[in-house]
């Protein structure tokens, strides 16, 4: 039985997607994708499936495990992992082009990270104010 493992990252969130032959089930951390809340996260997770046909979608099972980060970072990481797994499963250059035209970050990671806090202020750039009166 053929199975493919792919990963995706976004900020501090890391997702691993396992794709294998099955009945069309998609599980994110053990929960079916249909009951993932909030809805904007569910819509983001469904984006990779808009470009594949329904027949292919019904023949595969995808399990995704995500950890770290917030819910939106986890959604982006899972979306990347799912898209990469589908690309490896289908092995189509046409699908790769569709993903890149729609949103390049579906298959290419986003390197932006949080800038660390510096001394002299509450954050990375802001400085503490001083009053002379």
C-alpha positions as CSV (number, residue, x, y, z in Angstrom):
1,X,0.0,0.0,0.0
2,X,1.5,3.3,-1.1
3,X,1.7,6.1,1.4
4,X,3.4,9.5,1.2
5,X,4.6,11.8,4.1
6,X,5.1,15.5,3.5
7,X,5.5,18.4,5.9
8,X,4.7,22.1,6.0
9,X,5.8,25.0,8.2
10,X,4.5,28.4,9.0
11,X,6.2,30.5,11.7
12,X,6.3,28.1,14.7
13,X,3.6,25.7,13.5
14,X,4.7,22.4,12.0
15,X,2.4,20.0,10.1
16,X,2.9,16.4,8.8
17,X,0.5,15.0,6.3
18,X,0.2,11.3,5.5
19,X,-1.6,10.4,2.3
20,X,-2.7,6.9,1.4
21,X,-5.4,5.0,-0.5
22,X,-8.8,5.1,1.2
23,X,-12.3,6.4,1.1
24,X,-11.9,10.2,1.0
25,X,-11.4,10.9,4.7
26,X,-9.4,14.0,5.8
27,X,-8.5,14.2,9.4
28,X,-6.7,17.2,11.1
29,X,-5.4,16.2,14.5
30,X,-7.9,13.4,14.6
31,X,-10.9,15.6,13.7
32,X,-12.7,15.4,10.4
33,X,-12.1,18.5,8.3
34,X,-15.9,19.2,8.1
35,X,-16.1,20.1,11.8
36,X,-13.0,22.3,12.0
37,X,-13.8,25.7,13.5
38,X,-13.6,28.6,12.8
39,X,-14.9,28.5,9.3
40,X,-12.1,30.6,7.8
41,X,-9.6,28.0,9.0
42,X,-11.7,25.2,7.4
43,X,-11.8,27.2,4.1
44,X,-8.0,27.6,4.1
45,X,-7.5,23.9,4.7
46,X,-9.8,23.0,1.8
47,X,-7.9,25.2,-0.7
48,X,-5.6,22.5,-2.1
49,X,-8.6,20.3,-3.0
50,X,-10.2,22.9,-5.3
51,X,-7.6,22.0,-8.0
52,X,-8.0,18.2,-8.0
53,X,-11.0,16.2,-9.4
54,X,-13.6,14.7,-7.2
55,X,-12.7,11.1,-8.3
56,X,-9.1,11.5,-6.9
57,X,-10.4,13.1,-3.7
58,X,-12.7,10.1,-3.0
59,X,-9.8,7.5,-3.4
60,X,-7.4,9.0,-0.8
61,X,-7.3,9.4,2.9
62,X,-5.2,12.2,4.4
63,X,-4.2,12.4,8.1
64,X,-2.5,15.7,9.3
65,X,-0.9,16.2,12.6
66,X,-0.1,19.9,13.5
67,X,1.6,21.3,16.5
68,X,2.9,24.7,17.6
69,X,1.8,28.2,16.7
70,X,-1.7,29.6,16.7
71,X,-4.7,28.3,14.9
72,X,-4.1,30.4,11.7
73,X,-0.4,29.4,11.6
74,X,-1.4,25.8,12.0
75,X,-3.9,26.1,9.2
76,X,-1.3,27.5,6.9
77,X,1.2,24.8,7.8
78,X,-1.4,22.0,7.3
79,X,-2.5,23.5,4.0
80,X,1.2,23.5,2.8
81,X,1.6,19.9,3.9
82,X,-1.6,18.8,2.2
83,X,-0.7,20.5,-1.1
84,X,2.8,19.0,-1.1
85,X,1.4,15.5,-0.4
86,X,-1.2,15.9,-3.2
87,X,1.6,17.0,-5.6
88,X,3.6,13.9,-4.7
89,X,0.6,11.6,-5.0
90,X,-0.7,12.9,-8.3
91,X,2.8,13.8,-9.8
92,X,1.5,16.4,-12.2
93,X,3.3,19.5,-13.3
94,X,0.0,21.1,-14.3
95,X,-1.2,20.9,-10.7
96,X,2.1,22.5,-9.5
97,X,1.5,25.4,-11.9
98,X,-2.0,25.8,-10.7
99,X,-0.9,25.9,-7.1
100,X,1.8,28.5,-7.8
101,X,-0.5,30.7,-9.8
102,X,-3.2,30.6,-7.0
103,X,-0.8,31.1,-4.0
104,X,2.9,30.3,-4.1
105,X,2.9,29.6,-0.4
106,X,0.8,26.4,-0.9
107,X,4.0,24.6,-1.9
108,X,6.8,27.0,-1.0
109,X,7.3,27.9,2.6
110,X,6.9,31.5,3.9
111,X,10.3,32.4,5.6
112,X,8.9,35.3,7.7
113,X,9.4,34.9,11.4
114,X,8.8,37.1,14.5
115,X,11.6,39.5,15.2
116,X,13.0,38.9,18.8
117,X,12.4,41.5,21.5
118,X,15.4,43.9,22.1
119,X,16.3,45.6,25.3
120,X,15.1,49.1,26.0
121,X,11.5,48.6,25.0
122,X,8.4,46.4,25.3
123,X,8.9,44.8,21.8
124,X,11.3,44.5,18.9
125,X,11.1,48.1,17.7
126,X,9.1,50.1,20.2
127,X,11.1,51.9,22.9
128,X,10.1,52.9,26.5
129,X,9.1,56.5,26.7
130,X,10.7,58.9,29.1
131,X,9.2,62.0,30.7
132,X,11.3,65.0,31.9
133,X,8.6,66.7,34.0
